[in-house]
Amino acid sequence: MRRAVFLLLVAIATAGTAIAADRLPFTVDVQMHLGAEPGSESLREALEREVLTELNARGCFRDFRPAADPEERPPAPLLLELTIAGVVEETRYEQSQAERMNPTDAVGTALGYVEVVEATIGVRLAVTSASTTLRQDAFRRTVARRPMTMTENARERAREDFAREIARRARAFACKGSEARLEREIRSLLEAAQR
């Protein structure tokens, strides 16, 4: 029994090391900017939390951390900027207001709406010391969720799913393409900035 537990612990430790060894040897600061019509602060916080969780779990770089004031700690070699703009959070009803006030089907009326969250997200990966953009993109995402039960909070589920979708898209953006080519490009820009 002890041997099995020991082997399990060794396997878990080795798996974590193997995952970290496969990653590019750079730390990335993640910074969230609010553009025009940024939406609620709670949505921005949920998005930042989800992006950092996704990147640290499945990202291609050694470490992703929230960007900090340069006086607190030196900046990381890379910066991943996300700009959130044009946020729309709304409830879309399937019945008219009169039908909702005098429902013929109370359950159908209670579940007859969709919560929508949408925004435009700008993403930029840059070498901090060289102030050079490696890649840049912008996309618009819309997530709509219908309540499955009368007690379900469809707005909260839409926000969570929206944050997960943006986090997956940010990871795919930061880690797309050949990792070897990306590492060579980053190293050459870092060396050029030191000269």
VOMI-12518 format. One record per atom (N, C-alpha, C, O): residue in one letter; y, x, z. Coordinates in steps of 0.1 Angstrom, whole numbers. Example, Ala and Ser with C-alpha at 12.3 -4.5 7.8 and 13.67 -1.06 7.14 Angstrom:
<atoms>
['a' [-57 132 78]] ['a' [-45 123 78]] ['a' [-33 132 78]] ['a' [-33 142 85]] ['s' [-22 128 71]] ['s' [-11 137 71]] ['s' [0 129 79]] ['s' [11 134 80]] 
</atoms>
This chain:
<atoms>
['m' [-12 8 0]] ['m' [0 0 0]] ['m' [13 9 0]] ['m' [22 6 -8]] ['r' [13 19 9]] ['r' [24 28 9]] ['r' [26 35 -4]] ['r' [38 37 -8]] ['r' [15 39 -10]] ['r' [16 46 -23]] ['r' [22 37 -34]] ['r' [31 41 -42]] ['a' [18 24 -34]] ['a' [24 15 -43]] ['a' [39 13 -41]] ['a' [46 12 -51]] ['v' [43 11 -29]] ['v' [57 10 -26]] ['v' [65 22 -30]] ['v' [76 21 -36]] ['f' [59 34 -27]] ['f' [66 47 -31]] ['f' [67 48 -46]] ['f' [78 51 -51]] ['l' [56 44 -53]] ['l' [57 45 -68]] ['l' [67 35 -74]] ['l' [74 38 -83]] ['l' [68 24 -67]] ['l' [78 14 -72]] ['l' [92 19 -70]] ['l' [100 17 -79]] ['l' [94 25 -58]] ['l' [108 30 -55]] ['l' [111 42 -65]] ['l' [122 43 -70]] ['v' [101 50 -68]] ['v' [104 61 -78]] ['v' [107 56 -91]] ['v' [115 61 -98]] ['a' [99 45 -95]] ['a' [102 39 -108]] ['a' [116 33 -109]] ['a' [122 35 -120]] ['i' [120 27 -99]] ['i' [133 21 -99]] ['i' [144 32 -100]] ['i' [154 30 -107]] ['a' [142 42 -92]] ['a' [152 53 -92]] ['a' [152 60 -105]] ['a' [163 64 -110]] ['t' [141 62 -111]] ['t' [140 69 -124]] ['t' [146 60 -135]] ['t' [153 65 -144]] ['a' [144 47 -134]] ['a' [149 38 -144]] ['a' [165 39 -144]] ['a' [171 39 -155]] ['g' [170 39 -132]] ['g' [185 39 -131]] ['g' [190 52 -137]] ['g' [201 52 -143]] ['t' [183 64 -134]] ['t' [187 77 -139]] ['t' [186 77 -155]] ['t' [195 82 -161]] ['a' [175 71 -160]] ['a' [174 71 -174]] ['a' [184 63 -181]] ['a' [189 66 -192]] ['i' [188 52 -175]] ['i' [199 43 -181]] ['i' [212 51 -181]] ['i' [219 51 -191]] ['a' [215 58 -170]] ['a' [228 65 -169]] ['a' [228 77 -178]] ['a' [238 81 -184]] ['a' [216 83 -181]] ['a' [215 95 -190]] ['a' [217 91 -204]] ['a' [222 99 -212]] ['d' [214 78 -208]] ['d' [216 74 -221]] ['d' [231 71 -224]] ['d' [234 69 -236]] ['r' [239 70 -215]] ['r' [253 66 -216]] ['r' [262 78 -220]] ['r' [258 90 -217]] ['l' [273 75 -227]] ['l' [282 86 -230]] ['l' [289 91 -217]] ['l' [292 83 -209]] ['p' [292 104 -216]] ['p' [296 109 -203]] ['p' [311 108 -201]] ['p' [318 118 -198]] ['f' [316 96 -202]] ['f' [330 94 -200]] ['f' [333 82 -191]] ['f' [325 72 -190]] ['t' [343 82 -183]] ['t' [348 71 -175]] ['t' [358 64 -183]] ['t' [367 70 -190]] ['v' [358 51 -182]] ['v' [368 42 -189]] ['v' [375 33 -179]] ['v' [369 26 -171]] ['d' [389 34 -180]] ['d' [397 25 -173]] ['d' [398 12 -181]] ['d' [400 12 -193]] ['v' [396 0 -174]] ['v' [397 -13 -180]] ['v' [410 -19 -175]] ['v' [412 -21 -163]] ['q' [419 -23 -185]] ['q' [432 -29 -181]] ['q' [433 -42 -188]] ['q' [431 -44 -200]] ['m' [437 -52 -180]] ['m' [439 -66 -185]] ['m' [454 -68 -187]] ['m' [462 -66 -177]] ['h' [459 -72 -198]] ['h' [473 -76 -200]] ['h' [473 -91 -203]] ['h' [464 -97 -209]] ['l' [484 -97 -199]] ['l' [487 -111 -202]] ['l' [497 -112 -213]] ['l' [508 -107 -211]] ['g' [493 -119 -224]] ['g' [503 -121 -235]] ['g' [510 -134 -233]] ['g' [511 -139 -222]] ['a' [514 -139 -244]] ['a' [521 -152 -244]] ['a' [511 -163 -240]] ['a' [499 -163 -244]] ['e' [515 -173 -232]] ['e' [507 -183 -227]] ['e' [494 -178 -221]] ['e' [483 -181 -226]] ['p' [495 -170 -210]] ['p' [484 -163 -205]] ['p' [473 -172 -197]] ['p' [462 -167 -195]] ['g' [477 -184 -193]] ['g' [467 -192 -186]] ['g' [468 -189 -171]] ['g' [477 -183 -166]] ['s' [458 -194 -164]] ['s' [459 -193 -149]] ['s' [455 -179 -145]] ['s' [447 -172 -151]] ['e' [459 -176 -133]] ['e' [456 -163 -127]] ['e' [441 -163 -123]] ['e' [435 -152 -124]] ['s' [436 -174 -119]] ['s' [421 -174 -115]] ['s' [413 -172 -127]] ['s' [402 -165 -126]] ['l' [416 -176 -139]] ['l' [409 -174 -151]] ['l' [409 -159 -155]] ['l' [399 -153 -158]] ['r' [421 -153 -153]] ['r' [423 -138 -156]] ['r' [414 -130 -146]] ['r' [408 -121 -151]] ['e' [414 -134 -134]] ['e' [406 -127 -124]] ['e' [391 -128 -127]] ['e' [384 -118 -126]] ['a' [387 -140 -130]] ['a' [373 -142 -133]] ['a' [369 -134 -146]] ['a' [358 -128 -146]] ['l' [378 -134 -155]] ['l' [375 -126 -168]] ['l' [374 -111 -165]] ['l' [365 -105 -170]] ['e' [384 -106 -157]] ['e' [383 -92 -153]] ['e' [371 -88 -146]] ['e' [364 -78 -149]] ['r' [367 -96 -136]] ['r' [355 -94 -128]] ['r' [342 -94 -137]] ['r' [334 -85 -136]] ['e' [341 -104 -146]] ['e' [330 -105 -155]] ['e' [329 -94 -165]] ['e' [318 -89 -168]] ['v' [341 -90 -171]] ['v' [341 -78 -180]] ['v' [336 -66 -174]] ['v' [328 -58 -179]] ['l' [341 -63 -162]] ['l' [337 -50 -155]] ['l' [322 -51 -151]] ['l' [315 -41 -152]] ['t' [317 -62 -147]] ['t' [303 -64 -144]] ['t' [294 -61 -156]] ['t' [284 -54 -156]] ['e' [298 -68 -167]] ['e' [290 -66 -180]] ['e' [290 -52 -185]] ['e' [280 -47 -189]] ['l' [302 -46 -185]] ['l' [303 -32 -190]] ['l' [295 -22 -181]] ['l' [289 -13 -187]] ['n' [296 -24 -168]] ['n' [289 -14 -160]] ['n' [274 -17 -160]] ['n' [266 -7 -158]] ['a' [269 -29 -163]] ['a' [255 -32 -164]] ['a' [249 -27 -177]] ['a' [238 -22 -178]] ['r' [257 -30 -188]] ['r' [251 -27 -201]] ['r' [259 -19 -211]] ['r' [256 -18 -223]] ['g' [270 -13 -206]] ['g' [279 -6 -214]] ['g' [274 8 -218]] ['g' [264 12 -213]] ['c' [280 14 -228]] ['c' [275 27 -233]] ['c' [282 39 -227]] ['c' [278 50 -230]] ['f' [292 37 -218]] ['f' [299 48 -211]] ['f' [294 49 -197]] ['f' [288 39 -192]] ['r' [295 61 -191]] ['r' [290 63 -178]] ['r' [296 54 -167]] ['r' [288 49 -159]] ['d' [309 51 -168]] ['d' [315 43 -157]] ['d' [327 35 -163]] ['d' [335 41 -171]] ['f' [328 23 -159]] ['f' [339 14 -162]] ['f' [346 11 -149]] ['f' [339 6 -140]] ['r' [359 12 -148]] ['r' [366 9 -135]] ['r' [379 2 -138]] ['r' [384 4 -149]] ['p' [384 -6 -129]] ['p' [397 -12 -131]] ['p' [408 -1 -132]] ['p' [408 8 -124]] ['a' [417 -3 -141]] ['a' [428 7 -142]] ['a' [437 6 -129]] ['a' [439 -4 -124]] ['a' [441 18 -125]] ['a' [449 19 -113]] ['a' [463 26 -116]] ['a' [465 32 -126]] ['d' [472 25 -106]] ['d' [484 32 -107]] ['d' [482 47 -108]] ['d' [474 52 -100]] ['p' [488 54 -117]] ['p' [486 69 -118]] ['p' [489 76 -105]] ['p' [483 87 -103]] ['e' [497 71 -97]] ['e' [499 77 -84]] ['e' [487 76 -74]] ['e' [486 85 -66]] ['e' [479 66 -76]] ['e' [467 64 -68]] ['e' [456 73 -71]] ['e' [449 79 -63]] ['r' [453 74 -84]] ['r' [443 83 -89]] ['r' [446 87 -104]] ['r' [453 79 -111]] ['p' [441 98 -109]] ['p' [444 102 -123]] ['p' [437 92 -132]] ['p' [427 87 -129]] ['p' [443 89 -144]] ['p' [437 80 -153]] ['p' [424 86 -159]] ['p' [422 98 -160]] ['a' [415 77 -163]] ['a' [402 81 -169]] ['a' [406 86 -183]] ['a' [416 83 -189]] ['p' [396 93 -189]] ['p' [399 98 -203]] ['p' [400 87 -213]] ['p' [407 89 -224]] ['l' [394 76 -211]] ['l' [395 65 -220]] ['l' [400 52 -214]] ['l' [399 50 -202]] ['l' [407 44 -222]] ['l' [413 31 -217]] ['l' [408 20 -226]] ['l' [409 21 -239]] ['l' [402 10 -220]] ['l' [399 -3 -227]] ['l' [409 -13 -223]] ['l' [409 -18 -212]] ['e' [417 -17 -232]] ['e' [427 -28 -229]] ['e' [423 -41 -235]] ['e' [418 -42 -246]] ['l' [424 -51 -227]] ['l' [422 -65 -231]] ['l' [435 -73 -229]] ['l' [440 -73 -218]] ['t' [440 -79 -240]] ['t' [452 -88 -239]] ['t' [448 -102 -241]] ['t' [442 -106 -251]] ['i' [451 -110 -231]] ['i' [447 -124 -231]] ['i' [460 -132 -235]] ['i' [470 -131 -228]] ['a' [459 -140 -246]] ['a' [471 -148 -250]] ['a' [466 -161 -255]] ['a' [455 -163 -259]] ['g' [476 -171 -256]] ['g' [473 -184 -261]] ['g' [462 -191 -255]] ['g' [454 -198 -261]] ['v' [462 -190 -241]] ['v' [451 -197 -234]] ['v' [453 -212 -234]] ['v' [464 -217 -231]] ['v' [443 -219 -237]] ['v' [443 -234 -236]] ['v' [432 -238 -228]] ['v' [420 -235 -231]] ['e' [434 -246 -217]] ['e' [424 -252 -209]] ['e' [427 -267 -209]] ['e' [438 -271 -204]] ['e' [418 -275 -214]] ['e' [421 -289 -215]] ['e' [408 -297 -214]] ['e' [397 -293 -215]] ['t' [411 -310 -210]] ['t' [400 -320 -210]] ['t' [402 -329 -222]] ['t' [412 -335 -224]] ['r' [391 -331 -229]] ['r' [391 -339 -241]] ['r' [382 -351 -238]] ['r' [370 -350 -236]] ['y' [388 -363 -238]] ['y' [381 -375 -235]] ['y' [375 -382 -247]] ['y' [382 -381 -258]] ['e' [364 -388 -246]] ['e' [358 -395 -258]] ['e' [362 -410 -258]] ['e' [360 -416 -269]] ['q' [367 -415 -248]] ['q' [372 -429 -248]] ['q' [387 -429 -246]] ['q' [394 -420 -242]] ['s' [392 -441 -250]] ['s' [407 -442 -249]] ['s' [410 -444 -234]] ['s' [401 -446 -226]] ['q' [423 -443 -231]] ['q' [427 -444 -217]] ['q' [423 -459 -211]] ['q' [419 -460 -200]] ['a' [425 -469 -220]] ['a' [422 -482 -216]] ['a' [407 -484 -213]] ['a' [403 -490 -203]] ['e' [398 -477 -221]] ['e' [384 -478 -218]] ['e' [380 -471 -205]] ['e' [371 -475 -198]] ['r' [387 -460 -202]] ['r' [385 -453 -190]] ['r' [389 -460 -177]] ['r' [383 -459 -167]] ['m' [400 -468 -179]] ['m' [405 -476 -168]] ['m' [396 -488 -165]] ['m' [394 -492 -153]] ['n' [390 -494 -175]] ['n' [381 -506 -174]] ['n' [368 -503 -181]] ['n' [365 -508 -191]] ['p' [360 -494 -175]] ['p' [347 -490 -181]] ['p' [337 -501 -182]] ['p' [335 -508 -172]] ['t' [330 -502 -193]] ['t' [319 -511 -194]] ['t' [306 -504 -190]] ['t' [296 -510 -185]] ['d' [306 -491 -192]] ['d' [295 -482 -188]] ['d' [301 -471 -179]] ['d' [306 -461 -184]] ['a' [299 -473 -166]] ['a' [305 -463 -156]] ['a' [300 -449 -158]] ['a' [308 -440 -157]] ['v' [287 -448 -159]] ['v' [281 -434 -161]] ['v' [286 -428 -174]] ['v' [290 -416 -174]] ['g' [285 -435 -185]] ['g' [290 -430 -198]] ['g' [304 -426 -197]] ['g' [308 -416 -203]] ['t' [313 -434 -190]] ['t' [327 -430 -189]] ['t' [329 -418 -180]] ['t' [337 -410 -183]] ['a' [321 -417 -170]] ['a' [322 -405 -161]] ['a' [318 -392 -167]] ['a' [324 -382 -164]] ['l' [309 -393 -177]] ['l' [304 -381 -184]] ['l' [310 -380 -198]] ['l' [306 -371 -205]] ['g' [319 -389 -201]] ['g' [324 -389 -215]] ['g' [336 -380 -217]] ['g' [346 -385 -222]] ['y' [335 -368 -214]] ['y' [346 -359 -216]] ['y' [340 -344 -218]] ['y' [329 -342 -215]] ['v' [349 -336 -224]] ['v' [345 -322 -226]] ['v' [356 -313 -221]] ['v' [368 -316 -223]] ['e' [352 -303 -213]] ['e' [362 -293 -208]] ['e' [362 -281 -218]] ['e' [352 -276 -222]] ['v' [374 -278 -223]] ['v' [376 -267 -233]] ['v' [384 -256 -227]] ['v' [395 -258 -221]] ['v' [380 -244 -230]] ['v' [387 -232 -227]] ['v' [388 -223 -239]] ['v' [377 -220 -245]] ['e' [400 -220 -244]] ['e' [401 -211 -255]] ['e' [412 -201 -254]] ['e' [422 -204 -247]] ['a' [411 -190 -261]] ['a' [422 -180 -260]] ['a' [420 -170 -271]] ['a' [409 -169 -277]] ['t' [430 -163 -274]] ['t' [430 -151 -283]] ['t' [429 -139 -274]] ['t' [437 -137 -265]] ['i' [420 -130 -278]] ['i' [418 -118 -270]] ['i' [420 -106 -279]] ['i' [414 -105 -290]] ['g' [429 -97 -275]] ['g' [431 -84 -282]] ['g' [424 -74 -275]] ['g' [425 -73 -262]] ['v' [416 -65 -282]] ['v' [408 -54 -275]] ['v' [412 -41 -282]] ['v' [413 -40 -294]] ['r' [414 -31 -273]] ['r' [418 -18 -279]] ['r' [411 -7 -270]] ['r' [412 -7 -258]] ['l' [404 2 -277]] ['l' [398 14 -270]] ['l' [406 26 -274]] ['l' [408 29 -286]] ['a' [411 33 -264]] ['a' [420 45 -267]] ['a' [417 57 -259]] ['a' [411 56 -248]] ['v' [420 68 -264]] ['v' [419 81 -256]] ['v' [433 82 -249]] ['v' [443 83 -255]] ['t' [432 82 -236]] ['t' [444 82 -227]] ['t' [453 94 -229]] ['t' [465 92 -232]] ['s' [448 106 -229]] ['s' [456 118 -230]] ['s' [463 120 -243]] ['s' [474 125 -244]] ['a' [456 115 -254]] ['a' [461 117 -267]] ['a' [469 105 -272]] ['a' [475 105 -282]] ['s' [469 94 -264]] ['s' [476 81 -268]] ['s' [472 77 -282]] ['s' [480 72 -290]] ['t' [459 79 -285]] ['t' [453 76 -298]] ['t' [444 64 -297]] ['t' [435 64 -288]] ['t' [445 54 -305]] ['t' [436 43 -306]] ['t' [424 46 -314]] ['t' [425 51 -325]] ['l' [412 45 -308]] ['l' [399 47 -314]] ['l' [395 35 -323]] ['l' [391 37 -334]] ['r' [397 23 -317]] ['r' [394 11 -324]] ['r' [402 0 -318]] ['r' [406 0 -306]] ['q' [404 -10 -326]] ['q' [412 -22 -321]] ['q' [407 -34 -329]] ['q' [403 -34 -340]] ['d' [408 -46 -322]] ['d' [403 -58 -328]] ['d' [410 -70 -320]] ['d' [415 -68 -309]] ['a' [410 -81 -326]] ['a' [415 -94 -320]] ['a' [406 -105 -324]] ['a' [401 -105 -336]] ['f' [403 -114 -315]] ['f' [394 -125 -319]] ['f' [398 -137 -310]] ['f' [404 -136 -300]] ['r' [395 -149 -315]] ['r' [397 -162 -307]] ['r' [384 -168 -304]] ['r' [375 -169 -312]] ['r' [383 -172 -291]] ['r' [370 -178 -287]] ['r' [373 -191 -281]] ['r' [384 -193 -274]] ['t' [364 -201 -283]] ['t' [365 -214 -277]] ['t' [352 -217 -271]] ['t' [341 -216 -277]] ['v' [352 -222 -259]] ['v' [340 -227 -252]] ['v' [343 -241 -247]] ['v' [353 -244 -241]] ['a' [334 -250 -251]] ['a' [335 -264 -246]] ['a' [322 -267 -239]] ['a' [311 -265 -243]] ['r' [324 -274 -227]] ['r' [312 -278 -219]] ['r' [314 -292 -214]] ['r' [324 -296 -210]] ['r' [303 -299 -216]] ['r' [302 -313 -212]] ['r' [295 -314 -198]] ['r' [285 -306 -196]] ['p' [299 -322 -189]] ['p' [291 -323 -176]] ['p' [278 -329 -179]] ['p' [276 -338 -187]] ['m' [268 -323 -172]] ['m' [254 -328 -173]] ['m' [251 -339 -162]] ['m' [242 -347 -164]] ['t' [258 -338 -151]] ['t' [257 -348 -141]] ['t' [271 -353 -136]] ['t' [281 -347 -140]] ['m' [271 -363 -129]] ['m' [284 -368 -124]] ['m' [291 -359 -114]] ['m' [303 -360 -113]] ['t' [283 -351 -107]] ['t' [289 -342 -97]] ['t' [292 -328 -102]] ['t' [298 -320 -95]] ['e' [288 -325 -114]] ['e' [290 -311 -120]] ['e' [304 -309 -123]] ['e' [311 -318 -128]] ['n' [309 -297 -120]] ['n' [323 -293 -124]] ['n' [322 -286 -137]] ['n' [320 -274 -138]] ['a' [325 -294 -148]] ['a' [324 -289 -162]] ['a' [335 -278 -164]] ['a' [333 -269 -172]] ['r' [346 -280 -158]] ['r' [357 -270 -160]] ['r' [353 -256 -155]] ['r' [356 -246 -162]] ['e' [347 -256 -143]] ['e' [343 -243 -138]] ['e' [332 -237 -146]] ['e' [332 -225 -148]] ['r' [323 -245 -151]] ['r' [312 -239 -160]] ['r' [318 -234 -173]] ['r' [313 -224 -178]] ['a' [328 -241 -179]] ['a' [334 -237 -191]] ['a' [341 -224 -189]] ['a' [340 -215 -197]] ['r' [348 -222 -177]] ['r' [355 -210 -174]] ['r' [345 -198 -173]] ['r' [347 -187 -178]] ['e' [334 -201 -166]] ['e' [324 -190 -164]] ['e' [318 -186 -177]] ['e' [316 -174 -179]] ['d' [314 -196 -185]] ['d' [308 -193 -198]] ['d' [318 -186 -207]] ['d' [314 -177 -215]] ['f' [331 -189 -207]] ['f' [341 -183 -214]] ['f' [342 -168 -210]] ['f' [343 -159 -219]] ['a' [343 -166 -197]] ['a' [344 -152 -192]] ['a' [332 -144 -196]] ['a' [333 -132 -200]] ['r' [320 -149 -195]] ['r' [307 -142 -200]] ['r' [308 -139 -215]] ['r' [304 -128 -219]] ['e' [312 -148 -223]] ['e' [313 -146 -237]] ['e' [323 -135 -240]] ['e' [320 -126 -249]] ['i' [335 -135 -234]] ['i' [345 -125 -236]] ['i' [340 -111 -232]] ['i' [342 -101 -238]] ['a' [333 -111 -220]] ['a' [327 -98 -215]] ['a' [317 -93 -225]] ['a' [316 -81 -228]] ['r' [308 -101 -230]] ['r' [298 -96 -240]] ['r' [305 -91 -253]] ['r' [301 -81 -258]] ['r' [315 -98 -257]] ['r' [322 -94 -269]] ['r' [330 -80 -267]] ['r' [330 -72 -276]] ['a' [335 -79 -255]] ['a' [342 -66 -252]] ['a' [332 -54 -251]] ['a' [335 -44 -256]] ['r' [320 -57 -246]] ['r' [310 -46 -245]] ['r' [306 -43 -259]] ['r' [304 -31 -263]] ['a' [303 -53 -267]] ['a' [299 -50 -281]] ['a' [310 -43 -289]] ['a' [306 -34 -297]] ['f' [322 -46 -286]] ['f' [333 -39 -293]] ['f' [334 -24 -288]] ['f' [335 -15 -297]] ['a' [333 -22 -275]] ['a' [334 -8 -270]] ['a' [322 1 -274]] ['a' [324 13 -276]] ['c' [311 -5 -276]] ['c' [299 3 -278]] ['c' [293 2 -292]] ['c' [282 6 -295]] ['k' [301 -4 -302]] ['k' [295 -6 -315]] ['k' [294 7 -323]] ['k' [302 17 -320]] ['g' [285 8 -332]] ['g' [283 20 -340]] ['g' [275 31 -334]] ['g' [269 29 -324]] ['s' [276 42 -340]] ['s' [268 54 -336]] ['s' [275 60 -323]] ['s' [287 64 -323]] ['e' [267 61 -313]] ['e' [272 67 -300]] ['e' [275 82 -302]] ['e' [285 87 -297]] ['a' [267 89 -310]] ['a' [269 103 -313]] ['a' [282 105 -320]] ['a' [290 114 -316]] ['r' [285 97 -330]] ['r' [297 99 -337]] ['r' [309 95 -328]] ['r' [320 102 -329]] ['l' [308 85 -320]] ['l' [319 81 -311]] ['l' [321 92 -301]] ['l' [333 96 -298]] ['e' [311 98 -296]] ['e' [312 109 -286]] ['e' [319 121 -293]] ['e' [328 127 -287]] ['r' [316 125 -305]] ['r' [322 136 -312]] ['r' [337 133 -314]] ['r' [346 142 -313]] ['e' [340 121 -318]] ['e' [354 117 -321]] ['e' [362 118 -308]] ['e' [374 123 -308]] ['i' [357 113 -297]] ['i' [364 113 -284]] ['i' [366 128 -280]] ['i' [377 131 -275]] ['r' [356 136 -281]] ['r' [357 150 -277]] ['r' [367 157 -285]] ['r' [375 165 -279]] ['s' [368 155 -298]] ['s' [377 162 -306]] ['s' [392 158 -303]] ['s' [401 166 -303]] ['l' [394 145 -300]] ['l' [407 140 -296]] ['l' [411 145 -282]] ['l' [423 149 -280]] ['l' [402 146 -273]] ['l' [404 152 -260]] ['l' [408 167 -261]] ['l' [418 172 -254]] ['e' [401 174 -269]] ['e' [404 188 -271]] ['e' [417 190 -278]] ['e' [425 199 -274]] ['a' [421 182 -287]] ['a' [434 183 -294]] ['a' [445 180 -285]] ['a' [456 186 -286]] ['a' [443 171 -275]] ['a' [453 167 -266]] ['a' [456 178 -255]] ['a' [467 180 -250]] ['q' [445 187 -253]] ['q' [447 198 -243]] ['q' [454 210 -249]] ['q' [459 218 -242]] ['r' [455 211 -262]] ['r' [461 222 -269]] ['r' [476 221 -267]] ['r' [483 230 -272]] 
</atoms>
